[in-house]
Amino acid sequence: MFAERRNSGVLDLEAVEQATRDALHQAGARLLETLLNEEQTAEPRQSCACGEQARYAGKRAKKLVTMLGTIVVERAYYHCRRCGSGFAPRDQELDVEATQYSPGVRRMTALVGSETSFDRGRVLLDELAAVELTAKAVEREAEAIGADIAAREQAEIARAVQLELAEICMEEIPILYVEMDGTGVPTTAAETRGRPLRDEDSTTYTGAIENAAAFGRRIWSEAWRRGWSRARKKVILGDGAAWIWNLAHEYFPGAIEIVDLYHAREHLWQLASKLFPADEKRRRGWARRMRKKLDAGRIEQLLTTLREIETDDIELAHQVALEALYFERNAERMRYHDFRRTGLFVGSGVIEAGCRTVIASRLKRSGMFWSVRGANAITALRCSRLSNRFNDYWENRPQAA
């Protein structure tokens, strides 16, 4: 490079940067390898998981892919005659049991795997960190970490529902909102077989592919973690889906329930399109008048107008009746004027954005199909990261393992 500079008068700075980084990585890898292979005393026996004492069986080499490159570590190896298993205690110490990747590399795979496709993640690791992995390795390691996060969440949920949670003596929370919604993830054909088809820092996320009962326990556990018991005002925000309010009654009795205003408006606009399919002026005028009643929380007036609609179209009459039932059933959840007057949000934009940010932007890209296990693992990983809990998980993971 320097000869080229003498000849041409030009120095390729990027090439120098790349070569320097590669050289430092190589030197770092050799240093790391030397440090890990320093002479260590090997005990003649080690306790095996089966309860027997395993005997020292010499040293075994293990290749490790690290942030600095591939190294070889010599570890004391033990064999148990009783159960026939072999193990190297050093693997647990270094946090490399049952894996060939160092903790630093696994953390990087979790970060890229939670943000982009596994193949793109492989490319980014190579280009930005000079860590060469296959797309399958990125997938395997990212999903393993996500699955571990999900398993710990389930254990926490199980503990929460089994114990009487004590009141926490901490500062009172003015208002705590719980917003919930359902969204879809494209799954493989095998996963759908036999099934019917169809303040940033103050926000945390939780979710999984599971039934409504399990989801209710999940939301309840997250709400308590966030301080539900200390909230002066407790609010459940959602669309008009019956399952949401069933969960609200079961897990959050006494909370203020609010139907998302924009979902309610959408019902009016859709009905207006069916009432006046060929007359845009009448359609817009009718929808605006109904919207004023809705925004003011005058649901009884809105219902009177809907029930006065006369039509010979059986299908349209049925649709009008369904919409009237929707507004009647949710009337107390639509007192928007009163809610706003007391300083409450009436729109569930946070959860709508959450569905896009947490799920759609990563798991619903073109051509993607997931197993339920894989989708849940990446969902757990993304929720952990976007809720600013991943660093805590990573620091506490070895101690809790």
LOMARPA-931006 format. One record per residue (C-alpha): x, y, z; residue in one letter. Coordinates in steps of 0.05 Angstrom, whole numbers, padded with zeros to 5 digits, always signed. Layout:
<vokols>
XYZA/...
</vokols>
This chain:
<vokols>
+00000+00000+00000M/+00055+00048+00018F/+00094+00028-00045A/+00031+00044-00085E/+00028+00111-00051R/+00101+00126-00069R/+00087+00107-00141N/+00020+00141-00151S/+00020+00194-00097G/-00048+00168-00074V/-00065+00129-00010L/-00127+00086-00010D/-00151+00102+00060L/-00207+00052+00060E/-00159-00004+00041A/-00112+00018+00097V/-00170+00018+00147E/-00192-00051+00125Q/-00122-00080+00128A/-00109-00049+00196T/-00174-00076+00224R/-00160-00146+00197D/-00089-00145+00227A/-00115-00121+00294L/-00169-00174+00294H/-00117-00228+00279Q/-00072-00203+00334A/-00131-00197+00382G/-00154-00268+00366A/-00084-00295+00381R/-00081-00256+00446L/-00150-00280+00467L/-00131-00352+00450E/-00068-00346+00492T/-00106-00317+00551L/-00158-00372+00549L/-00107-00427+00543N/-00063-00406+00601E/-00045-00466+00644E/-00102-00484+00691Q/-00105-00536+00745T/-00149-00594+00725A/-00186-00627+00783E/-00186-00703+00782P/-00261-00705+00790R/-00321-00660+00777Q/-00394-00667+00797S/-00438-00692+00741C/-00511-00670+00732A/-00533-00741+00748C/-00502-00735+00818G/-00442-00780+00805E/-00370-00758+00804Q/-00341-00753+00733A/-00268-00768+00721R/-00217-00724+00686Y/-00207-00750+00615A/-00154-00703+00588G/-00160-00639+00548K/-00206-00628+00488R/-00201-00573+00437A/-00260-00530+00418K/-00265-00480+00361K/-00299-00415+00379L/-00322-00360+00332V/-00309-00295+00369T/-00315-00222+00352M/-00241-00223+00336L/-00240-00286+00294G/-00239-00361+00303T/-00197-00388+00360I/-00183-00456+00391V/-00192-00467+00465V/-00164-00526+00504E/-00209-00547+00561R/-00206-00600+00615A/-00256-00654+00596Y/-00293-00701+00644Y/-00330-00766+00632H/-00383-00797+00676C/-00386-00873+00677R/-00454-00874+00709R/-00493-00835+00655C/-00441-00838+00600G/-00441-00763+00588S/-00380-00719+00579G/-00372-00645+00594F/-00322-00589+00600A/-00335-00543+00661P/-00298-00487+00626R/-00353-00482+00574D/-00402-00460+00628Q/-00352-00411+00655E/-00342-00380+00586L/-00417-00384+00569D/-00405-00427+00508V/-00441-00491+00528E/-00472-00526+00468A/-00450-00471+00420T/-00389-00453+00379Q/-00403-00378+00383Y/-00377-00331+00437S/-00426-00289+00478P/-00406-00227+00439G/-00421-00259+00372V/-00488-00287+00397R/-00508-00218+00422R/-00493-00189+00353M/-00534-00244+00319T/-00592-00226+00366A/-00587-00153+00347L/-00585-00163+00271V/-00634-00221+00273G/-00685-00179+00309S/-00679-00122+00259E/-00674-00152+00190T/-00676-00217+00151S/-00626-00270+00172F/-00590-00268+00106D/-00585-00192+00108R/-00561-00199+00180G/-00506-00245+00157R/-00483-00193+00106V/-00484-00137+00158L/-00443-00178+00207L/-00391-00191+00154D/-00389-00120+00127E/-00391-00082+00193L/-00357-00129+00242A/-00318-00177+00198A/-00355-00236+00230V/-00370-00289+00179E/-00432-00331+00193L/-00483-00367+00151T/-00555-00341+00148A/-00576-00406+00182K/-00528-00393+00239A/-00556-00323+00249V/-00627-00351+00248E/-00610-00407+00297R/-00574-00363+00347E/-00624-00305+00344A/-00683-00352+00353E/-00649-00388+00410A/-00639-00323+00448I/-00711-00301+00432G/-00737-00368+00456A/-00699-00361+00521D/-00729-00291+00531I/-00798-00320+00517A/-00788-00378+00565A/-00767-00330+00620R/-00828-00286+00606E/-00873-00348+00612Q/-00841-00366+00678A/-00852-00295+00703E/-00925-00296+00681I/-00935-00363+00715A/-00906-00336+00780R/-00948-00274+00775A/-01015-00310+00767V/-00999-00359+00823Q/-00980-00308+00875L/-01018-00253+00910E/-00980-00192+00887L/-00963-00144+00943A/-00974-00070+00938E/-00909-00036+00920I/-00890+00025+00960C/-00867+00070+00904M/-00888+00136+00873E/-00960+00138+00849E/-00972+00137+00773I/-01022+00189+00747P/-01050+00148+00690I/-01032+00079+00664L/-01059+00057+00597Y/-01064-00015+00573V/-01073-00022+00498E/-01082-00089+00464M/-01095-00112+00393D/-01087-00172+00349G/-01047-00176+00286T/-01024-00232+00240G/-00957-00262+00220V/-00950-00301+00154P/-00937-00373+00175T/-00915-00435+00137T/-00967-00482+00108A/-00951-00533+00163A/-00969-00483+00217E/-01037-00467+00187T/-01058-00538+00171R/-01123-00553+00207G/-01135-00481+00227R/-01186-00431+00201P/-01150-00377+00160L/-01165-00308+00159R/-00873+00178+00506D/-00831+00125+00468E/-00792+00111+00533D/-00857+00102+00572S/-00881+00047+00525T/-00865-00026+00532T/-00887-00084+00488Y/-00906-00156+00499T/-00937-00206+00451G/-00938-00276+00423A/-00977-00322+00378I/-01024-00352+00431E/-01097-00356+00449N/-01135-00299+00482A/-01132-00330+00552A/-01056-00336+00551A/-01051-00266+00521F/-01094-00239+00578G/-01047-00268+00630R/-00988-00238+00591R/-01019-00168+00589I/-01038-00172+00663W/-00967-00191+00683S/-00938-00134+00641E/-00987-00084+00671A/-00968-00103+00742W/-00895-00099+00724R/-00907-00028+00699R/-00943-00007+00763G/-01017-00021+00753W/-01029-00023+00828S/-01000+00047+00835R/-01040+00081+00780A/-01092+00133+00801R/-01128+00124+00735K/-01129+00057+00699K/-01149+00057+00626V/-01160+00001+00576I/-01157+00025+00504L/-01175-00019+00445G/-01219-00028+00385D/-01289-00056+00392G/-01269-00130+00389A/-01307-00170+00441A/-01246-00211+00462W/-01210-00148+00485I/-01266-00127+00531W/-01274-00198+00557N/-01201-00197+00578L/-01210-00127+00607A/-01267-00151+00651H/-01229-00212+00674E/-01161-00182+00687Y/-01174-00107+00696F/-01242-00099+00730P/-01260-00028+00747G/-01214+00003+00695A/-01239+00058+00649I/-01254+00026+00581E/-01246+00067+00517I/-01259+00045+00446V/-01208+00075+00399D/-01242+00136+00368L/-01212+00124+00299Y/-01238+00053+00296H/-01307+00079+00314A/-01303+00132+00260R/-01282+00079+00210E/-01347+00042+00224H/-01386+00105+00206L/-01347+00117+00141W/-01356+00045+00120Q/-01430+00048+00132L/-01435+00115+00095A/-01402+00081+00034S/-01456+00028+00034K/-01513+00077+00044L/-01491+00125-00011F/-01445+00085-00057P/-01456+00131-00117A/-01465+00198-00084D/-01400+00224-00053E/-01430+00290-00030K/-01486+00256+00010R/-01438+00204+00035R/-01390+00256+00063R/-01445+00299+00091G/-01478+00241+00127W/-01412+00216+00154A/-01392+00285+00180R/-01459+00293+00217R/-01452+00225+00249M/-01379+00239+00267R/-01399+00301+00305K/-01448+00261+00347K/-01395+00208+00358L/-01339+00256+00377D/-01385+00290+00427A/-01402+00223+00458G/-01476+00230+00441R/-01484+00157+00424I/-01558+00154+00439E/-01571+00207+00385Q/-01527+00168+00337L/-01566+00105+00351L/-01632+00140+00339T/-01608+00162+00271T/-01583+00092+00252L/-01649+00060+00273R/-01689+00109+00232E/-01655+00087+00168I/-01704+00051+00122E/-01683+00007+00064T/-01711-00049+00022D/-01641-00078+00014D/-01640-00137+00063I/-01564-00141+00064E/-01558-00066+00077L/-01611-00069+00132A/-01572-00125+00165H/-01508-00083+00162Q/-01543-00022+00192V/-01569-00066+00249A/-01500-00094+00262L/-01470-00024+00266E/-01525-00001+00312A/-01510-00060+00357L/-01436-00043+00356Y/-01448+00028+00380F/-01501+00007+00430E/-01455-00046+00461R/-01397+00003+00467N/-01437+00066+00485A/-01403+00076+00553E/-01335+00066+00521R/-01349+00122+00472M/-01361+00182+00518R/-01305+00218+00482Y/-01323+00287+00505H/-01321+00266+00578D/-01257+00226+00568F/-01222+00285+00536R/-01247+00333+00588R/-01212+00291+00642T/-01147+00289+00601G/-01151+00219+00574L/-01127+00195+00506F/-01182+00167+00462V/-01140+00139+00406G/-01100+00074+00406S/-01047+00099+00358G/-00992+00071+00403V/-01016-00001+00395I/-01028+00008+00321E/-00957+00034+00313A/-00933-00022+00358G/-00963-00075+00312C/-00925-00043+00254R/-00861-00030+00292T/-00855-00096+00330V/-00888-00145+00283I/-00899-00120+00212A/-00831-00086+00201S/-00794-00151+00216R/-00840-00211+00210L/-00888-00191+00154K/-00840-00173+00098R/-00851-00198+00028S/-00838-00272+00020G/-00830-00287+00095M/-00864-00348+00126F/-00853-00368+00198W/-00861-00427+00244S/-00899-00407+00307V/-00837-00423+00348R/-00793-00379+00305G/-00843-00321+00303A/-00852-00323+00378N/-00777-00324+00390A/-00764-00263+00346I/-00826-00228+00374T/-00800-00238+00445A/-00731-00213+00424L/-00760-00151+00391R/-00806-00135+00450C/-00746-00141+00497S/-00704-00095+00455R/-00758-00043+00440L/-00778-00043+00514S/-00705-00027+00532N/-00698-00092+00571R/-00649-00131+00528F/-00587-00105+00563N/-00615-00126+00631D/-00633-00194+00603Y/-00564-00204+00574W/-00528-00183+00637E/-00570-00228+00682N/-00575-00286+00634R/-00514-00327+00657P/-00532-00321+00731Q/-00604-00342+00718A/-00586-00399+00670A/
</vokols>
